[in-house]
Amino acid sequence: MTLSVKNLSKRYGKTFAVKNVSFEIAPGKVTGFLGPNGAGKSTTLRSIVGLDFPTSGEALIDGRRYAELKAPLHEVGTLLDAKAAHRSRRAVDHLRWIAATHGIRRARIDEVLDIAGLTTVARKRVGGFSLGMAQRLGIAAALLGDPHTLILDEPVNGLDPDGVTWIRELLRGFAAEGRTVFLSSHLLGELSLIAEHIVVIGQGRIIADAPLTALIQTSPTVRVRTAEAARLAELVAGPGVAATMPAPDRLEIDGLPVEQIAEIAARERIVVYEMGQLTRTLEDAYNDLTRGAVEYAPQQAGEPHRV
């Protein structure tokens, strides 16, 4: 079941929260949705599930708008607010109330409570839940209709390490069954372990839509750790070579292969503690993509020293 967003715009007065946003989320993989605060993530997610009405454009789930789905819970499971459940209601009653809207069998409630690890606290009132437990309940609610598509906003927020591992395996398994998973998260390291595809939004516009592997490909930059970083920088200097010292014992070199740098260091008897090509992380890619698109940015203390 494909999720498509086509030329979606949402305007509040004269201000656009999102403008001409288009992307497609394919089934069979986990797709991450990233962006700075105020970038338009929440507006986009809310527009997909009919909580916000676009000024123009549309969001389609298998070719239909959310409002046109006859039984939404059987097609789309959502978690946009972990604390949406009424605080005075017991967890099992919260799920029963949701299930009743779609005629979902009671046995399914027990199943999702078990999946979410909430069986022992099913009769506890939601107001006494920790944030992590509330997240688990929200995910249980999203799974109630055994949907083909999951749309989750910050699903690992508040989860302990065991919970993070649980949600990671749950979403991988869901996608492996050929279903669609679209999730927003600020935890880039965790997202890089789950997602295969990344969509990045900034200032209401899509600024990246690519496989994770394309965003974090190995950099040609070589990082060297040595007590003689300044001396090595002078030795490798030449046309087309750029050397940067981010720290007194670290050197980042562009324009020379690892082998040649190693040969120079060995010839000059420079002791090298560590050497290798930089691995570009999702955080690196995200910071590069969203630079200039953040709502609030700290003042930079200074640039790395160049030699």
C-alpha positions in Angstrom: 0.0 0.0 0.0 1.7 3.2 -1.2 1.5 6.5 0.6 1.7 9.5 -1.8 1.9 13.2 -1.0 1.3 15.4 -4.0 2.0 19.1 -4.1 0.7 19.5 -0.6 0.5 23.0 0.8 -0.9 24.3 4.1 -1.1 28.0 4.7 -2.0 29.7 8.0 -2.8 33.3 7.1 0.1 34.5 4.9 2.5 31.8 6.3 3.0 28.4 4.7 3.6 25.6 7.1 4.4 23.4 4.0 4.5 24.4 0.4 4.3 22.1 -2.6 5.5 19.1 -0.7 5.6 15.9 -2.8 7.0 12.4 -1.9 6.0 8.8 -2.1 6.4 6.1 0.6 6.8 2.6 -0.7 5.8 -0.5 1.1 8.2 -3.1 2.3 10.6 -0.7 4.0 10.8 1.7 6.8 11.0 5.3 5.7 12.2 8.0 8.1 10.8 11.6 8.1 13.3 14.2 9.4 13.3 18.0 9.8 14.1 20.8 12.3 11.4 22.1 14.6 8.9 24.1 12.7 9.9 22.5 9.4 6.4 21.1 8.6 6.7 17.5 9.8 3.6 17.6 12.0 1.5 19.5 9.5 2.4 16.9 6.8 1.6 13.9 9.1 -1.7 15.5 10.2 -2.7 16.2 6.6 -2.0 12.6 5.6 -4.5 11.3 8.2 -7.1 14.0 7.8 -6.5 16.0 11.0 -5.4 19.1 8.9 -7.0 20.1 5.6 -4.5 21.1 3.0 -4.8 24.5 1.3 -3.9 22.7 -1.9 -2.6 19.4 -3.0 -3.4 16.0 -1.5 -2.2 13.0 0.5 -3.3 9.6 -0.8 -3.2 6.2 0.8 -3.3 3.6 -1.9 -4.9 6.2 -4.2 -7.5 7.4 -1.7 -7.7 10.2 0.8 -7.9 9.2 4.5 -11.5 10.5 4.7 -12.4 8.1 1.9 -11.2 5.0 3.7 -14.2 2.8 4.8 -12.4 1.3 7.7 -9.3 3.5 8.4 -7.9 1.5 11.4 -7.7 -1.6 9.2 -5.7 0.3 6.6 -3.7 2.9 8.6 -2.4 2.8 12.1 -1.2 6.1 13.6 0.6 7.4 16.6 0.8 11.2 16.6 0.4 11.9 20.3 1.4 9.3 22.9 -0.6 11.1 25.6 -3.9 11.2 23.7 -5.5 8.5 25.8 -7.8 9.8 28.6 -5.9 9.7 31.9 -8.8 8.3 33.9 -9.4 5.4 31.5 -7.7 2.0 32.0 -5.4 0.9 29.2 -7.6 -2.1 28.1 -10.7 0.2 28.1 -8.9 2.7 25.9 -8.2 0.0 23.4 -11.8 -1.4 23.7 -13.2 2.0 23.0 -11.1 2.3 19.8 -11.8 -1.3 18.8 -15.6 -0.7 19.1 -15.5 2.0 16.4 -14.4 -0.6 13.8 -16.0 -3.8 15.2 -12.6 -5.2 16.0 -12.8 -8.5 18.0 -11.9 -8.4 21.7 -9.2 -11.1 21.2 -7.3 -8.6 19.1 -7.1 -6.3 22.1 -5.3 -9.0 24.1 -3.0 -9.6 21.2 -1.8 -6.0 20.8 -1.5 -5.7 24.6 0.8 -8.7 24.5 2.8 -7.3 21.5 3.3 -4.0 23.3 4.3 -5.7 26.6 1.4 -4.2 28.5 -0.6 -7.3 29.5 0.4 -7.0 33.2 -0.7 -3.3 33.4 -3.8 -3.6 31.1 -6.1 -2.6 34.0 -4.0 0.3 35.2 -5.2 3.8 34.6 -3.4 5.7 31.8 -2.8 8.6 34.1 -0.3 6.5 36.0 1.7 5.5 33.0 5.2 6.6 32.3 6.0 8.2 28.9 7.4 4.9 27.7 4.3 3.0 28.7 2.1 5.6 27.1 4.2 5.1 23.9 3.6 1.4 24.0 -0.1 1.9 24.5 -0.2 4.3 21.5 1.6 1.7 19.4 -0.8 -1.0 20.6 -3.7 1.3 19.4 -2.0 1.8 16.0 -1.8 -2.0 15.6 -5.4 -2.8 16.6 -6.8 -3.0 13.1 -3.8 -5.0 11.8 -3.2 -2.2 9.2 -1.2 -2.2 6.0 0.4 1.2 6.9 1.9 2.6 10.1 2.4 6.4 10.5 4.3 7.1 13.8 5.6 10.4 15.2 8.5 9.9 17.6 7.7 6.3 18.5 10.8 5.7 20.6 10.4 8.8 22.7 10.5 7.8 26.4 11.3 4.1 25.7 14.0 2.4 27.7 16.8 0.4 25.9 14.6 -2.7 25.9 11.7 -0.8 24.5 13.9 0.8 21.8 15.0 -2.7 20.7 11.4 -3.9 20.8 10.1 -1.1 18.5 13.1 -1.5 16.2 12.3 -5.2 15.6 8.6 -4.6 15.5 8.9 -2.1 12.6 11.5 -4.2 10.8 9.2 -7.2 10.9 6.2 -5.0 9.9 8.0 -3.8 6.8 9.4 -7.3 6.0 5.8 -8.4 5.6 5.4 -5.9 2.7 3.7 -3.2 4.7 4.4 0.5 4.8 6.1 2.2 7.7 6.5 6.0 7.9 8.0 7.4 11.0 9.3 10.8 12.3 12.1 10.9 14.8 14.7 13.2 16.2 16.9 10.3 17.3 19.0 10.1 14.2 21.3 7.3 15.4 18.4 5.1 16.2 16.6 6.0 12.9 19.7 5.0 11.0 19.4 1.5 12.4 15.7 1.1 11.3 15.1 3.2 8.2 16.1 2.2 4.6 14.8 5.5 3.1 14.9 9.0 4.4 12.7 12.1 3.6 14.0 15.4 4.9 11.8 18.5 5.1 13.1 22.0 5.9 11.2 25.3 6.0 8.1 23.6 4.6 9.8 22.1 1.5 11.3 18.7 0.8 15.1 19.0 0.7 16.0 15.3 0.4 14.3 12.1 -0.6 16.8 9.3 -0.9 17.9 5.8 0.3 19.8 5.9 3.6 22.8 4.4 1.8 23.0 7.3 -0.6 23.0 9.8 2.3 25.7 8.1 4.4 28.1 6.9 1.8 31.7 6.8 2.8 33.5 10.2 2.5 36.7 10.6 0.6 38.1 12.5 3.6 40.8 10.6 5.5 41.0 11.1 9.3 44.3 10.6 11.0 44.9 10.6 14.8 48.5 11.4 15.7 50.5 13.5 18.2 52.2 15.1 15.2 49.1 16.2 13.3 50.5 19.7 12.5 53.8 18.2 11.1 51.9 15.6 9.0 49.6 18.4 7.6 52.7 20.2 6.3 54.1 17.1 4.7 50.9 16.2 2.8 50.3 19.8 1.6 50.2 20.3 -2.1 48.0 21.2 -5.1 44.5 19.8 -4.6 45.1 18.7 -1.0 43.2 20.3 1.9 44.2 19.5 5.5 42.0 20.5 8.5 42.8 20.1 12.2 39.6 19.7 14.2 41.7 18.9 17.3 45.5 19.1 18.1 45.9 15.4 17.6 43.5 15.0 14.6 43.9 15.7 11.0 41.3 15.4 8.2 42.8 15.3 4.7 41.0 15.6 1.4 42.8 14.9 -1.9 45.0 12.0 -1.0 44.2 8.3 -0.6 44.8 6.5 2.7 47.7 4.5 1.2 49.7 7.6 0.2 49.1 9.3 3.6 50.3 6.1 5.4 53.4 6.0 3.2 54.3 9.6 4.0 53.8 9.0 7.8 55.9 5.8 7.7 58.7 7.5 5.7 58.8 10.4 8.2 58.5 8.1 11.2 55.3 9.7 12.4 53.5 7.4 14.8 49.8 7.1 13.8 47.3 5.9 16.3 44.3 5.8 13.9 43.7 6.3 10.2 40.8 5.7 7.9 38.2 7.2 5.6 35.5 9.2 7.4 32.1 7.4 7.6 29.4 9.8 7.0 26.6 9.3 9.5 22.9 10.2 9.1 23.5 13.0 11.6 26.3 14.4 9.3 24.0 14.2 6.3 21.1 15.7 8.2 23.2 18.6 9.5 24.5 19.4 6.0 21.0 19.2 4.5 19.3 21.4 7.1 22.0 24.0 7.6 20.2 27.3 7.1 16.8 25.6 7.5 16.7 25.6 11.3 14.3 27.9 13.2 16.8 28.4 16.0 20.5 27.9 15.6 23.3 28.5 18.2 26.0 31.0 17.4 29.1 29.3 16.0 32.1 29.4 18.3 34.5 29.4 15.4 35.7 27.5 12.4 38.2 24.5 12.5 41.8 25.6 12.2 43.0 25.1 8.6 46.7 24.5 7.9 
